Amino acid sequence: MKYYSTNGQAPLATLHEAVVKGLAGDKGLYMPERIKPLPQRFFDHIEELSFQEIAYQVADAFFGEDVPADTLRQIVYDTLAFDVPAVKVEDNIYSLELFHGPTLAFKDVGARFMARLLGYFIRQEGNEQVNVLVATSGDTGSAVANGFLGVEGIHVYVLYPKGKVSPIQECQFTTLGQNITALEIDGVFDDCQALVKNAFMDADLNKHMKLTSANSINVARFLPQAFYYFYAYAQLKKQGKADQMVVCVPSGNFGNICSALFGKKMGLPVKRFIAANNANDIFFNYLKTGQYEPKASVQTIANAMDVGDPSNFARIYTLYNKDHAAICADISGATYTDEQIAEAMRQCKETTGYVCDPHGACGYQALKEGLKEGETGVYLETAHPAKFKSVVDGILNSDIEIPAKLQAFMKGTKQSIALSKDFSEFKEFLMNE
Ligand SMILES: *Cc1c(COP(=O)(O)O)cnc(C)c1O
């Protein structure tokens, strides 16, 4: 299968090229040339299949031409070494818990899949080591570091701003060792990002070592997110609740919901979608006005969704042939202030006992307000509430338990290398690696 760029100015790429490059040469996002519908018999019996098997069938439709079946099956089964249960919150509202992976957030799925696929391509090429550079303000670093941990042939450098990530986040990528090196940069997130960008453009460095990014726009991180929507459908079908399924996705860069839209094009019977936003309402306004007007992001308590120019909008726009009416027919929007998010968390806890994290709460609230008679809604719980413990405890007046997995990270020894934000120092460090 070939991949084309949403900007239409770059040559078609193979899967291998698209995964290694991440972004197309014209700065567009790669899209698979074809979307293969899955056969009706797959949906007829989907509730009898395991999560891994469902995901393998979906992965085969995208990657089956480029990766041998037994390798792809192993990559999928390895990636999904944890469950994604659809938990009943109310009669017609389910929470799809995506936080049972190693870093307790949904980005684990895409990061683990990409690491294994890249590992396969490296082995094919004869094992030249590939170095992944990733700048993080918190969550991306932990998902990527843990996703790539122990994958042969790949070394990961995580650049993070000193003193600007939470202690829980920091320990998730500084305590791992092995093929993960944490670089503590004396600067802000933008400085980390600039160092990574400069490294990719530096001729000496690129001669010295093979560099790649694990950005969230990478097709190998983005497409695997479609897996769990099929599994959500299977779980609802088992309970006789799948006939009018509404999927609600708390969205930031819109990668997650975009993969769900790909699922629909493959035949997944979703009645409609809701994109739930915090105060960053660019997509919400696009639905209302037909104008896409990016703006500076504002900080909220659902901070993984603080995005002012969602990169995957380009994919959605391309998928729907730039047709505003067609987009509106499939997707509606919602936007919530911090106060409304907090209120939704309190209301959900009081009436159902279920604890939402601030991101999931946007999804829950959008279903509460938007579900119609006969519909069943599934919203994504994109992270475990304990990842945002101080915010959640402050709102719910609680002392939520930190899962053992998270505690284990916190017990590890921090290992990181301190660097200034000066590119020459970063370059010298890498040249000696
Ligand atoms: C990344 C993230 C999101 C947003 O997902 P997108 O694919 O960027 O829309 C939502 N919630 C959490 C907890 C996240 O980490």
The ligand as an ORCA input file, in Angstrom:
! r2SCAN-3c Opt
* xyz 0 1
  C      -3.241     12.892     23.700
  C      -4.410     12.884     24.625
  C      -5.703     13.288     24.217
  C      -5.980     13.848     22.842
  O      -5.875     12.901     21.829
  P      -5.743     13.390     20.298
  O      -5.504     12.149     19.524
  O      -4.563     14.318     20.273
  O      -7.005     14.078     19.946
  C      -6.747     13.186     25.121
  N      -6.544     12.749     26.385
  C      -5.322     12.353     26.817
  C      -5.165     11.907     28.231
  C      -4.211     12.404     25.964
  O      -3.007     12.038     26.419
*
